[in-house]
Amino acid sequence: MGHHGAGYAKITRPQILDVYPRRRLFRLLQEHLEQGSVWVQGPAGAGKTTLVSSYLDHHDVPCLWYHFDERDAEVGRFFHYLREAVEAATEGQGPPLPALTPEYLLDLPTFARNFFECLYRRLDAAHAGPPRGFCTLVFDDYHLIDAASPLHAIMKIALSELAGDIRMILLSRQPMPQELALMHANRRLAVIGWDELRLLPDETRGILRCLWRRRGAKGMSEALHARAQGWVAGLILLLEQARRGERNQSGAFDISPSLQDYFSETLFEGLDARWKDFLLKSALLPFMDEGMAAGLTGCDDAGQILESLYHHNFFLEKRGGVVATYRYHALFREFLLAHGEQVLAPGDLAALRQQAGRILLEAGYAEEAAALFQGARDWEALARLIMAEAQALLMQGRGESLLAWLVSIPESRMHSNPWLQYWLGACKLHRLPHEARHAFESAYERFAQCRDRHGQYLAWAGIVESAFVIWEFRFLDRWIAEMERLLAEGEPFPSPEIQGRVTVAMFLALMFREPWHEKIGVWAERLAQCIEACEDREQKLMLALHLIPYYSWLGELDRMNALLGSVRPFSFDGLRPLACLQYWISEAYCAWFMAEGPQALEAVEQGLETGKASGVRVLDALLCSQGVYGALSQGDLARGRACLDRMRAATEETHRTNSAHYYHLVAWLAALNGRRDEAIRHLRTSLALAEQDGTVFPIACNHVELAGLLLEAGMSDEAEVHLRAAREIGGRMGSLTMDIKCRLVQARMDIQRGRERAAVRQLRHALATARARGFVNLPWWYPPAMAALCVKAMEHGIEVDYVRDLVRRRALVPAAPPVHLPDWPWPLKIYTLGRFAVIKEGEPLKFSGKGQKMPLALLKTLLALGGRSVPEEKITEVLWPSSEMESAHSAFATNLSRLRRLLGDAELLQLHEGRLTLDPRRCWVDVWSFERAAGKNAVRQDKLEPRQADRAMQLYGGGFLADEEGESYAILSMRERLREKYLHLVERLGAYHMERGAYQSAVACFEQGLAEDDLVESFYCNLMRCYERLGQRSRALQCYRRCQRILSSRFGIAPARETEAMYRRLLAEEHGELRE
């Protein structure tokens, strides 16, 4: 079938005329192909190409034919033309094969594996119908591939991936390379060598019958066979000698010792001048059709000449199609080119090369034209070709070919043409980025001199893009100013495409280097508009990856999430791997920023799997860094360590970008592991690297995290310096994210310095902003500090609902359990004073089953014995006093396991070295809170703290496990101890109120005490005094009668004399007032 692509000659099978079918070798080929693939090896002219082509014709085998040449050492070129061959063979049916663009270069084997897997599927599908047989890939002239080329490893992969009815034949003049030797050893690649290729006598006779149609051929056969020694090309040359009646002095046919001499003496010199001229000129074309040959040689009958050469087996191959093409055998063309160098004048030869180049270029063969322009030193023509073909070559992954053209041009001419400098920069951008930057800068200066705005904008964008490859940004200051100057001149952009590219480059330059720039918001909005207007899904994902982090830096989380939602693909079908990876990075980034760690880690794994499967590994380090954020944000330190290890493996030492980021994350992990000094050291390293790079926001992040750790280490003065630096950057760029982080560190600093009011102000401002903007996470989330700040906020009533939600959502656990904060969002609350209840996440747990009785008894006993570090023996003595030790231990273990399941938290009950503890960080118990409020820290001998005392009074709802049946001695002992503590507190608090004239409060306090124990006579006395002060003498007298009645009925005793005296005095005063 016809094909009109530029690589037509490379991917078209030669047509061979008057071929003798070598059935012996056909059978051998067939046997080998039944088992696998075949390496056909023999000297030039051994008939390799003719053999395989005639075999395919004889067996009607569909095939894909590829001619190697020296330029296929550039693997991008190889994959490009192989894609064209597949498109031709399958008529464009099936999924497109990928081009070898820069993102695949880090994992070329995986790209090759995927490429060939897809290629084989397409070929298999294209030849699925009956009759079913092999589909064969033929790779001709394999010997032209340089020994050091990576193409050998790629061909090994191509052979390894063969499946189904796909086979491969490789033709070469040389032995197979080492890379393929193992395939041969494993019998997956058979060899047909020179011994098998040599003509046998009967094969020589058969060829004579096909090519020599005169009498006497049979008699010549033995002599020709002896002289040719099985060499097909030698036989053809001897036949030509025989046609001319030429023999050596002995009367025998002979082959000259030099093949080149033989071409000259036997073939060339016997031709007339017109045919000689045709051969020498047309040999400049690596392949030709009738029109190309006529255009170069001036022969109107070029087609007839070519056909005559072909039919006379004049070392000319023919390839069919819509338009037939021809090419000389490599050996014969070498002779013609060398002969042309000798007989043609240099000027004429150069002119012919130029003309041949123009003909090839017009026919669409740019590479072949470029080689001729280089040979003719026609640099102007080569420059025009480069400017016409450069963009397409780069998109096809063939930058090496383009670079080879560019570096062949003299330096003086390169500098005179800024477009050549620009394309030189584009070629080197991912290979030699520093050189690329200088090439772009040189191009920009030349474009500016000739006021070529189109070129200026593209060169400027290339300069900015080079900064992201080498990760150096300080030099961008000059170029940001230059673009502002350029735009100030008011000239419109040459095209929407250039406007879009400049928009992306300018936004990124400002984001990383000058995030406080007055126009960055304008450029961000332009980029957002580009994303909204863009119809290309892949382009939208790439642009969103730039804008999403910027929104997070500013604290605009709603816009960040909305942008991700707008570009989230409904399906990944049809998306290139690079676009899929960009999406997974954005998905992971937004997920961890919203404290959705599992979702972030899932996105990272999806991305890494996509990269592994596709061979696109350029974003592995960035993906792994998002895994670190996701893992460490949710406290999964082991997963964070694993992601860091993968990040390090994916980070090249020469890329400071990932190194600075890596050390920043290593420091975070060290801090979470409690290795503060190590964390500080790594943060200093990260800060130094970021300052070298000139990346502003990462610099601020290192400053603020250093401030927090230095503050914790007691180096508050140095911490203040770093905090000031972070605050300055965040303030200049209007970053709410950095403002929140700085205020939280400042609050910690103020607390440490005893400035409570200042700390509360900072905390109030930070948490109000965080609530308003929807923050539930921050980069470098540090739970110990955040938990302490949340305790402080709850103590001062700051954003209580938001803080409670944050604590619950992030599972914050303060170092010191805030038992004094009942409103703290405890995962579990246990009430034992006056009632027994377990509240989990705000809902009471219901206990009804008989199987729950003993686990709950275990919990109650644990609490009765203090709840912390209680020996197992003490618990078993209470619950299973009559059991043997082993039996008691078994019962203890069983019921502990049941209790853990019942409470739904395996870490709540911790058994260590035979001692059981109810974790006070995960659970609130009213007894603990009461004891803290009523203990020595709340009620001292010299001074009472009324807030804490009131709190304790509120907590005491009654006796410890008052409704418990069959109380153990442990419960009774705890109940009595708490009761005594409570009554003592009532006494002290009531007296406190009385001293301050707060008699109503005192009355309430003493009445509450009497509700617990109505036999405490001192409470009655104090009530009588309070009522007296309140002018309620009658109520005071009632208190006495109440006391008298209870003491008489319970113990048959009267009140104390002091109480009686007070009563009589109050009674006398009451009667005196009545008499008056």
VEXKOL-173499 format. One record per residue (C-alpha): x, y, z negated; residue in three letters. Coordinates in pm, whole numbers, plus 50000, padded with zeros to 5 digits. Each point is the difference from the previous one (the first is absolute). Layout:
N
XYZALA;...
% end
This chain:
1076
500005000050000MET;501215035150074GLY;501555022549744HIS;500935036350046HIS;501825008349673GLY;503545013749985ALA;501274965749896GLY;498444981850293TYR;503294985950127ALA;500984987549653LYS;496834980549943ILE;499224985350342THR;500904964550094ARG;502224996650311PRO;498564983550310GLN;502284973850149ILE;499704990350368LEU;500714965750145ASP;500804984049666VAL;501024964049979TYR;498104984849702PRO;502594985249763ARG;497684974049851ARG;502734985249782ARG;500275033049815LEU;496255005650010PHE;499584967649805ARG;502735010449756LEU;498405033949948LEU;496634983949948GLN;501374975649742GLU;501715027649805HIS;496965023050013LEU;497854972349862GLU;502145001949686GLN;500755037249983GLY;501925026350193SER;502984998850234VAL;503315018450035TRP;501214997950362VAL;503725007650020GLN;502285001150301GLY;502365022450195PRO;498855027250236ALA;498464985050310GLY;499204966949831ALA;496355002850107GLY;498535006349654LYS;497425025850104THR;499034980650312THR;499634967949799LEU;497685014849739VAL;497945020150248SER;499514970050228SER;499134978149699TYR;497295024649896LEU;498635000450355ASP;500154962550034HIS;498084993949674HIS;497815031050034ASP;501105011949654VAL;498855035049895PRO;502945020349886CYS;501265033449876LEU;503395008450153TRP;502445024649843TYR;503355010750145HIS;502565010349741PHE;502525027350074ASP;502715016849794GLU;497635027249877ARG;497814974349825ASP;502545001049719ALA;497725028549883GLU;497284978949845VAL;497405027650035GLY;500434998350376ARG;499684962349996PHE;496745000949806PHE;498645027750223HIS;500504981350326TYR;498854967449845LEU;496785017949904ARG;499625010450363GLU;500534964150110ALA;497294987949762VAL;497605027150114GLU;500564988750359ALA;499684963149922ALA;496815003949793THR;498475028450203GLU;499855021749688GLY;497754976049809GLN;500554996549626GLY;501345021549719PRO;502855023450096PRO;503544990349908LEU;501805025349778PRO;502845022350115ALA;503234998649801LEU;499665034449840THR;502305011449714PRO;497814987449716GLU;500734963950103TYR;503805002650006LEU;500574990449634LEU;498494965650058ASP;500614991350363LEU;499574962249949PRO;496465004049867THR;499115023450286PHE;501364974850249ALA;498134971549834ARG;496705018950014ASN;500675011850355PHE;500584965150135PHE;497164985149801GLU;497625025050160CYS;501664995150340LEU;499534962249986TYR;496375003549895ARG;499315022350296ARG;501744976750244LEU;498254969849853ASP;496625016850030ALA;500715011550355ALA;500754964350111HIS;497414982149789ALA;497894987450289GLY;500494967550193PRO;502274986450121PRO;501805001849668ARG;503814998850002GLY;503065018649893PHE;500285037650026CYS;503695008250033THR;502075030649917LEU;503165002550210VAL;502855022349891PHE;502505003750283ASP;503635012549987ASP;500304995249623TYR;503805002850033HIS;499685037650056LEU;499125005249633ILE;502975011749795ASP;501234975249741ALA;499485025149717ALA;496445008950099SER;497204993549746PRO;498024986250293LEU;501444965349938HIS;498384998849656ALA;496765012350152ILE;500064972750263MET;500534974649722LYS;496815012949840ILE;498234998650336ALA;500954963450033LEU;499074992249641SER;496535014950037GLU;499104980150311LEU;496774981149949ALA;497394980750192GLY;500664997250373ASP;502455028950022ILE;503534991050112ARG;503165019750073MET;502814996550254ILE;503175020749966LEU;502475003350290LEU;503635009049936SER;503484997350144ARG;501464995449652GLN;499454975949711PRO;497215008549758MET;500885024449721PRO;500584988249645GLN;496595013449893GLU;498274974050219LEU;502304970849929ALA;497914988149706LEU;496944998450224MET;501964976950228HIS;501194979049705ALA;496384996049888ASN;499014988750351ARG;497745029850052ARG;502205014150277LEU;501334975450256ALA;502895008050232VAL;500314994350373ILE;503635007450076GLY;502365001750295TRP;500384962450015ASP;496264996250057GLU;499795030050234LEU;502714987450241ARG;498554988550329LEU;499974962750060LEU;500754987950354PRO;496344993550078ASP;499135034949877GLU;502655014950229THR;498454981050290ARG;496565012649904GLY;501155036249991ILE;501664995450342LEU;496704987450139ARG;498245031349868CYS;502595025550109LEU;501854984250295TRP;497754991550286ARG;502624988650250ARG;501244966450110ARG;502894985749810GLY;498845011849661ALA;500154964849867LYS;503604996150100GLY;500975032649835MET;498364991249667SER;502844980149848GLU;502665025450093ALA;497985029349873LEU;499144981949677HIS;503654991649937ALA;501055036050056ARG;497145016549806ALA;500454976249704GLN;496335003049909GLY;500025038249997TRP;496855013050170VAL;501435034250085ALA;503104983450145GLY;497824977950215LEU;498115030450134ILE;503275017650084LEU;501364969150172LEU;496824997450205LEU;500445036050112GLU;503564991450099GLN;498724970150189ALA;497445020950184ARG;502835021850127ARG;502144969850091GLY;502795010649766GLU;502374973949855ARG;503375001149835ASN;503264989350166GLN;499374963749915SER;496635002050169GLY;498054997549673ALA;497565023649837PHE;501455019549707ASP;499005024049724ILE;502395028749950SER;501685000849657PRO;498435034249945SER;496235001850025LEU;500225037150065GLN;502404993250287ASP;497614974450135TYR;497095024249991PHE;502155023950196SER;501514975750249GLU;497064977150053THR;496905021449957LEU;500775036850022PHE;502665003250271GLU;497954980150243GLY;497145025149994LEU;499575029650231ASP;500625035049868ALA;496315008049955ARG;499384970149775TRP;503195006849805LYS;498855035749940ASP;496594987549890PHE;501504975449754LEU;502435024849845LEU;497375026949953LYS;497114978049890SER;502244982749742ALA;499915032549801LEU;496404991249922LEU;499764972749733PRO;496754989750171PHE;498005014350285MET;496924997750209ASP;499865007650371GLU;499325037149949GLY;502785004849745MET;502534982750226ALA;498915020550301ALA;500225032349803GLY;503574993349892LEU;501454983950315THR;498055019550264GLY;499034967250169CYS;496425000550118ASP;500144962150034ASP;501204995149642ALA;497164975849933GLY;501004977950292GLN;503645000449893ILE;499104989849645LEU;497764971850119GLU;502714987750236SER;502564999849720LEU;497544981749778TYR;499104973450257HIS;503664993750073HIS;500744994949629ASN;502295030150008PHE;500275001249618PHE;496835020349977LEU;497124992649763GLU;496425009650076LYS;497245006749749ARG;496395000150105GLY;497145022549901GLY;497995027550157VAL;503305013050138VAL;502874975550047ALA;503285009449835THR;503494987250062TYR;503284998449814ARG;503414987150093TYR;501504971349809HIS;502145014249723ALA;503264986550148LEU;499265013350346PHE;498935034149868ARG;503205002349799GLU;501934994450320PHE;497995025850194LEU;500375026749732LEU;503754993949970ALA;500395000750378HIS;497995032050020GLY;502345016449751GLU;502874991550238GLN;498585010050335VAL;497645029049921LEU;501315035049943ALA;499545011549639PRO;497775028650101GLY;497844977750220ASP;499774973949726LEU;498935026149745ALA;497365013350236ALA;498704964750059LEU;499804993949627ARG;498065032249955GLN;497624990750279GLN;499604964849862ALA;499285014749656GLY;497305022750142ARG;498424970850184ILE;499964978649688LEU;498635028549791LEU;497215006250247GLU;499154963049984ALA;499825001749620GLY;503344984049912TYR;501415026649771ALA;502684978649833GLU;501484988250326GLU;499865035650135ALA;501785012949693ALA;502864975350053ALA;500475012450356LEU;499875036749896PHE;502654992149739GLN;502154983050262GLY;499605029850234ALA;500615024549712ARG;496785017350099ASP;499345014649657TRP;497235023050113GLU;497994971050139ALA;500674979749685LEU;498885029349783ALA;496755003250194ARG;499434962849963LEU;500625001549624ILE;497575028649949MET;497354981250198ALA;500474966149832GLU;501225007649646ALA;496655000849821GLN;498824967550157ALA;503274982449923LEU;499875009949635LEU;496404988349969MET;501024966650153GLN;502784996049741GLY;502745004550261ARG;501925028049838GLY;503344982350056GLU;499595002150378SER;499145036849977LEU;502955006349770LEU;502384982550241ALA;498865023250280TRP;500415030749784LEU;503484992249872VAL;501234993550356SER;499325036450094ILE;503005023349955PRO;499825020649682GLU;500075032950187SER;496874990650191ARG;498344987049685MET;500445033449827HIS;498705019250299SER;496674981449994ASN;498135002649667PRO;497554972750100TRP;502864975250021LEU;501075010649651GLN;496434995949878TYR;499674964950138TRP;503424991249861LEU;498675009849657GLY;496834979650054ALA;502084969250092CYS;502235003249695LYS;497325009549748LEU;499664965349846HIS;503524987850082ARG;502265029749926LEU;497745025749833PRO;502745024949912HIS;501135001050362GLU;496365002450105ALA;499525030549781ARG;502995017750157HIS;498734991450348ALA;496575014449917PHE;501605031549858GLU;502145004350310SER;496954995150221ALA;498035025449798TYR;502675026750042GLU;500144994550377ARG;496194999850029PHE;499915032549805ALA;502515015950236GLN;497814992150300CYS;496755006949806ARG;498634965250063ASP;497324998749730ARG;498974964650089HIS;503534987649939GLY;500495021549692GLN;496964985649824TYR;500974964150081LEU;503625004649897ALA;498915017049677TRP;497674970949920ALA;502874976050070GLY;502215018749753ILE;497364996849728VAL;499424963350079GLU;503744993349966SER;499835013249642ALA;497624971949909PHE;502234973650156VAL;503185011549822ILE;497985012949700TRP;501745033449975GLU;497815030849977PHE;502095029549894ARG;500895009250356PHE;496285003650079LEU;499865034049830ASP;501555015450309ARG;497654981950236TRP;496875008549803ILE;500945036650033ALA;500774994950369GLU;496564985450070MET;498365028949816GLU;501975024250217ARG;499044980950313LEU;496304999649912LEU;500095036949911ALA;500705007850365GLU;496404990250067GLY;500454976750296GLU;497504971350008PRO;501074963949981PHE;500624984950346PRO;497604971149931SER;497804984949726PRO;502454970949972GLU;502915023149922ILE;497845020049760GLN;499144967949815GLY;503614988849980ARG;501175033849872VAL;497145000449746THR;501074966649854VAL;503695009349996ALA;499435034449845MET;497674986449733PHE;502474972749902LEU;502925024449996ALA;498085023049767LEU;498644971649786MET;503414985649923PHE;502165031150010ARG;497825030649926GLU;496754987649843PRO;499395034849856TRP;500045016550344HIS;497175024650042GLU;498894983550324LYS;500164963549895ILE;496274999649931GLY;499375012650353VAL;502164972650148TRP;498364973849780ALA;496595011250124GLU;501194998450360ARG;501244964749940LEU;496644990749845ALA;498275013750309GLN;502324979750222CYS;499044968649807ILE;496315007750028GLU;500215007050373ALA;502304970950080CYS;498274971050177GLU;502994976849987ASP;499634977449693ARG;503724993849970GLU;500835036950023GLN;497425008149731LYS;501574974949760LEU;503495013950058MET;498905035949941LEU;498014990749690ALA;503084983549848LEU;501635034450001HIS;497115019549854LEU;498844976149725ILE;503095004449777PRO;499815037650040TYR;496425000649868TYR;501104978849704SER;502885023949927TRP;497585028949991LEU;497544980749784GLY;497275000250267GLU;499014963949941LEU;496555003550153ASP;501575010750331ARG;502584972349972MET;497354973049961ASN;497705015450260ALA;502835000550254LEU;500814963549939LEU;496344991250039GLY;499815018650330SER;502884980650156VAL;499344966049842ARG;499684975850294PRO;496894978650034PHE;502204974350169SER;503724995750054PHE;499474984350342ASP;501975018350264GLY;502125019549751LEU;503764997550030ARG;501764986249691PRO;501585033849925LEU;496575016549979ALA;498724972149773CYS;502995004849771LEU;499385037449984GLN;496444993149893TYR;501004975049731TRP;502495024949857ILE;497285026749983SER;497554975349848GLU;502504989349733ALA;500975036049925TYR;496445011649942CYS;499154968649801ALA;502765003149742TRP;499465037549972PHE;496424992049900MET;501224973549752ALA;498824971350218GLU;503164979649960GLY;498734966250127PRO;498635016450315GLN;503335017850054ALA;501954967649963LEU;497634982250236GLU;500555027150261ALA;503774997049956VAL;499884962350050GLU;497855004350310GLN;502515024850137GLY;503024978349924LEU;498294970250159GLU;499245020850309THR;503635011450016GLY;501314964849956LYS;497684985550262ALA;500675027450256SER;503685006749934GLY;499345036749921VAL;502095003649684ARG;500845037250013VAL;497365008049737LEU;500754971549759ASP;501785022449748ALA;497155025149998LEU;497434972449964LEU;501904984449711CYS;500255033749827SER;496205002050005GLN;499974965549844GLY;502225013249720VAL;497575028649936TYR;497034976550003GLY;501604974649766ALA;501575023949750LEU;496915021949987SER;498034970449871GLN;502754988049767GLY;501064969750204ASP;503755003649945LEU;500934966250146ALA;498175007650325ARG;501585034650003GLY;503464984549965ARG;499274976350288ALA;498865028650224CYS;503125019849907LEU;502214970650097ASP;498244997550335ARG;500315037650046MET;503724998749933ARG;500464971850250ALA;498205020750262ALA;501985031749927THR;503095007150204GLU;502895014649805GLU;500375028550249THR;496455012349940HIS;500075022649696ARG;496285005150035THR;499134965549877ASN;502924999949757SER;498775031249821ALA;496494985949988HIS;501324966349890TYR;501915014349704TYR;496945020449902HIS;497944968349981LEU;502754980149827VAL;500045026949732ALA;496234996749958TRP;500274962649947LEU;502845004749751ALA;497935025449805ALA;497024976549984LEU;502304972649876ASN;501215022649720GLY;503485005550150ARG;499905037849972ARG;503725007150046ASP;500114978850313GLU;496925017650133ALA;501595034149941ILE;503144989150184ARG;498044987950303HIS;497905031750006LEU;503145021350006ARG;501244979750298THR;496675003650179SER;499955037449935LEU;503515004450138ALA;499124980850317LEU;496745019050047ALA;501845033249961GLU;502484989150266GLN;497134991250230ASP;498165032349927GLY;496614983449942THR;498265024849775VAL;497074981349843PHE;502084969049916PRO;502455023849830ILE;497165013549785ALA;498854964649917CYS;503474990649877ASN;500205031849792HIS;496684994549823VAL;500654963349926GLU;503485008149872LEU;498465026549773ALA;497654974449847GLY;502714974249933LEU;502515025349868LEU;497325013249766LEU;499414964849874GLU;503764996149950ALA;500115031249784GLY;501735021950262MET;497265026050014SER;502215028850118ASP;501114981550314GLU;496454987250043ALA;498785035950004GLU;502425008850282VAL;498704971650218HIS;496405007949912LEU;500495036050102ARG;501444989050338ALA;497074976750065ALA;497475026349896ARG;501575025550235GLU;499784977050302ILE;496474988849917GLY;498865035449938GLY;501445013450324ARG;498344973050208MET;496715001149810GLY;500204963649899SER;497344990949746LEU;501584965649970THR;503315014949889MET;498185025349779ASP;498234972149813ILE;503234980249955LYS;501905030649878CYS;497295010249754ARG;499844965049856LEU;503765000049941VAL;499775035149856GLN;497304988349760ALA;502274972049880ARG;502815024949955MET;497765023649801ASP;498854971449777ILE;503584989949937GLN;500885035849905ARG;496995003349772GLY;498105024250223ARG;496604983349971GLU;497945028750140ARG;502235003950304ALA;499864962650060ALA;496215000149982VAL;499835028650255ARG;502234981250246GLN;498084967949945LEU;496645016850044ARG;501045016150328HIS;501634968550142ALA;497114976749916LEU;497385024350124ALA;501795001850336THR;500464962550010ALA;496314994049931ARG;498865025850256ALA;502274985450271ARG;499264963549925GLY;503444989549875PHE;500194965749841VAL;503664994050077ASN;503205019050061LEU;503254990350168PRO;502374985449740TRP;497104991449768TRP;501494996549649TYR;497404984149766PRO;501765006349664PRO;500065037650050ALA;496575001350161MET;498404979549721ALA;501465023249734ALA;498685030550186LEU;496564984150028CYS;499984994749622VAL;500865036549953LYS;497265010350243ALA;497414978949817MET;501075014449668GLU;499345035050134HIS;496874991750197GLY;501665007350337ILE;498184985450303GLU;498764971449783VAL;497934982050262ASP;502765002550261TYR;502644988449753VAL;497894970749885ARG;499484989450361ASP;503705004150074LEU;501024979349698VAL;497524972850086ARG;500844999550371ARG;503775000549951ARG;499944977549690ALA;502075025049805LEU;501234987049667VAL;501605025349761PRO;503084989049809ALA;498205008049671ALA;496404987450010PRO;497675030349971PRO;497794983449742VAL;498945034549886HIS;498295005050337LEU;496854979050015PRO;499135016750329ASP;503174986350154TRP;498894976250275PRO;501064968449824TRP;499554968650209PRO;498674983249686LEU;498475013449677LYS;499344979049691ILE;497675011649722TYR;500214982849662THR;498885026649749LEU;496344994449925GLY;499564978250311ARG;501884977450235PHE;500015009550368ALA;502414997550295VAL;499635026650270ILE;501734993550334LYS;500135027850260GLU;497085017149823GLY;497804969149990GLU;499464977849691PRO;501014963850033LEU;497244975949908LYS;500834969249795PHE;497444972749987SER;501584966350070GLY;501044976449729LYS;503404996250167GLY;500715036849934GLN;499714997249622LYS;503534988249921MET;501795023350249PRO;498145029349841LEU;500864987149653ALA;503644999950112LEU;499675036750108LEU;498345010349674LYS;502594981849792THR;502815016150197LEU;498505034449932LEU;499484991649634ALA;503684991149971LEU;501075032950156GLY;499904991750373GLY;503745004150054ARG;502734973649982SER;497844976149799VAL;501634965749951PRO;498104971550155GLU;500134981349666GLU;498045027049824LYS;497244998550257ILE;499784962149995THR;499905000149617GLU;496905021850015VAL;498204982850287LEU;501094963649967TRP;501144996349638PRO;499414962449984SER;501644990950333SER;503434985350049GLU;502625023650138MET;500014984950350GLU;496224999250017SER;499765035749876ALA;502545011650255HIS;498094983150280SER;496755016349886ALA;501755033549981PHE;501414997150354ALA;496684988850144THR;498015027949844ASN;502625026150084LEU;499734990150364SER;496195001949980ARG;500185033949833LEU;502255013950272ARG;497544988450264ARG;497115013949799LEU;501595034649976LEU;501174999250361GLY;503575011849940ASP;502814974749973ALA;502475026149873GLU;497745013249724LEU;500934972349757LEU;503764995149985GLN;501534969849831LEU;503715004049936HIS;502104976949785GLU;496914986549825GLY;498545034249922ARG;496795012850155LEU;499385036750080THR;497025018450137LEU;501685025250235ASP;499115034549860PRO;500775016350338ARG;497254980950172ARG;497394999149733CYS;498345023949754TRP;498904986249663VAL;497935021849767ASP;501914987049696VAL;503315011550146TRP;498635033750087SER;498445003649656PHE;503214990249826GLU;502035024450204ARG;497595028549924ALA;499694991049635ALA;503614990249948GLY;503005019149871LYS;500415020050321ASN;496495014049965ALA;499525002449625VAL;503155009149809ARG;500265004149627GLN;500585037450018ASP;497845009550293LYS;496974986050176LEU;499475002050378GLU;496225004350030PRO;499714992250372ARG;501614966349956GLN;498034993349683ALA;496715008650169ASP;501014977350285ARG;500614971549756ALA;496645006149833MET;498284997550337GLN;501794967850085LEU;499034982249683TYR;496604986450090GLY;499894974849722GLY;501874971049851GLY;502504980450208PHE;498074972650181LEU;497185006249755ALA;497604976050175ASP;502464971350016GLU;498744967749852GLU;502244978449787GLY;502705026049973GLU;503554988149962SER;502305014149737TYR;501775019050278ALA;496835018350100ILE;499015006749641LEU;503445013449916SER;500025023150303MET;496465011549927ARG;500865009549642GLU;503215017450099ARG;498265021150260LEU;497155007749761ARG;502435012949738GLU;501755021250260LYS;496705013950116TYR;498795008649649LEU;503295016949924HIS;499615020250315LEU;496465010349900VAL;501305011949666GLU;502795020650156ARG;497965014450282LEU;497065009349774GLY;502365017749760ALA;501595018150294TYR;496625013750108HIS;499105009849644MET;503255019149957GLU;499125020350308ARG;496355005649897GLY;498684977750278ALA;497504983449768TYR;497624987550266GLN;502914981950171SER;501044986349662ALA;496454987549935VAL;499974982150335ALA;503374984649926CYS;499054986849655PHE;496644987350121GLU;501844980650273GLN;502234985249735GLY;497034989549785LEU;498504982950303ALA;503024977149995GLU;500244996349620ASP;497205014249778ASP;501864991149678LEU;502715026950033VAL;498985023449717GLU;502445027450101SER;498095004650326PHE;496795007049796TYR;501845024949781CYS;501375018550300ASN;496595000250164LEU;498575015849683MET;502695027050011ARG;499385007050368CYS;496265003549952TYR;500605022549700GLU;502205022750216ARG;497344999650265LEU;497375011049741GLY;498154967150032GLN;500004990049630ARG;496994977350035SER;501834979450268ARG;503014998249773ALA;497794985849724LEU;498584975050249GLN;503534988350075CYS;500574992849630TYR;496754980249969ARG;500934980350309ARG;503424991949853CYS;498414990849663GLN;497474977050162ARG;502564981350213ILE;502504995249714LEU;497274988649761SER;498434975750243SER;503334985450117ARG;502064999249682PHE;497675012149722GLY;502295029349920ILE;499545037549986ALA;502005025850194PRO;503265012949860ALA;499955026849730ARG;501345025750248GLU;497104992950227THR;497545001049709GLU;501405033649885ALA;499645014850346MET;496454986850015TYR;499055014949662ARG;501495033550093ARG;498155000650330LEU;496794989149824LEU;500325027349734ALA;500585026250265GLU;497014987150187GLU;497765002349688HIS;501355034349908GLY;499105013550338GLU;496564984949966LEU;499485016949658ARG;501075033150140GLU;
% end
